[in-house]
Amino acid sequence: MNATLGQLARGLGNVVFPPGCVACRGLVEPAVGETGGFRHLCVRCVRQIDWVAPPHCTTCGHPFYGEMEGERQCPHCVGLAPAFREGRTAVLMKGPARALVHELKYHRGLFVLRDMEEIFRRAAHVLALARGAVLVPVPLHPRKERERSYNQSALLAAALARAAGGGARVASLLQRTADTVSQTHHDRRARQANLKNAFALARGAAFNPAEHLVLVDDVFTTGSTLNSCARVLRRAGGVNLDVITFGHG
């Protein structure tokens, strides 16, 4: 009964105060089918999401276009030397997907997590990697987390666990020990130098080396942050290690 009343209240609220699209700021009207299920993206913007599907780079998840012949190195991953086995991503960081990430990351828009979870639900190749895994969010430095009041990667890991089901669970195994400057405008070499010794195992963290660990972050840019985290887990015995990000770019 309470759930039914809650759904009714939300429905009435949407009629009186229709939700706005975080990408184009237009109204979000009810939709069904492939454009349905989103609360904070309008139909037009949902259709503009740049979904990722195989074939894609097995390191960063960026899609390959056109015909594939033999092995092909992804230009995004040149010089990365990944400490993890495989990386997958749900969407490219363009348009509506970028708007969702920015709303969550910079404007405290926790409400968009519902739509980001819906995107995870539609990324079958991502869910396949997450099922049954221990999802390890990339940590924020305590100062940054206090300033933001949450870690967006931990919230995305929880959304991914709900979408994947199949025994996926979240475990905060890492801590950020260095309060580094923003990585946004750095190239890979500068990011790697910036992140040297920036991560460590969280106090009291323990895991079974046989477990499947999956690092989770919002965006794969150069892979430097994820690779730094992966090295810490590998040194601790985590050899069955992969990476999932919401977006790439």
HUSUL-V356387 format. One record per backbone hydrogen bond with DSSP energy under -1.0 kcal/mol. NH is the residue of the N-H (numbers start at 1). CO is the residue of the C=O. Records with the same first field share a line. If there is no record, write none. Layout:
NH=CO, CO
This chain:
5=1
6=2
7=3
8=4
9=5
10=6
11=7
12=8
13=9
14=10
15=11
16=12
17=13
21=26
22=40
25=21
28=19
36=33
46=42
47=43
49=46
51=49
52=90
57=62
61=57
64=55
77=74
80=77
85=241
87=58
88=243
90=245
91=246
92=50
93=248
94=92
97=94
99=95
100=96
101=97
102=98
103=99
104=100
105=101
106=102
109=103
110=108
112=109
113=110
116=112
117=113
118=114
119=115
120=116
121=117
123=120
127=123
128=124
130=126
131=127
133=130
134=212
135=169
136=214
138=216
145=141
146=142
147=143
148=144
149=145
155=151
156=152
157=153
158=154
159=155
160=156
161=157
162=158
163=159
164=160
165=161
168=165
169=133
171=135
173=171
175=200
177=198
178=198
180=178
186=183
191=187
192=188
193=189
194=190
195=191
198=195
200=175
202=173
205=202
211=208
213=240
214=134
215=242
216=136
217=244
220=247
227=223
228=224
229=225
230=226
231=227
232=228
233=229
234=230
235=231
236=232
237=234
238=233
239=237
241=239
242=213
243=86
244=215
245=88
246=217
247=218
248=91
249=220
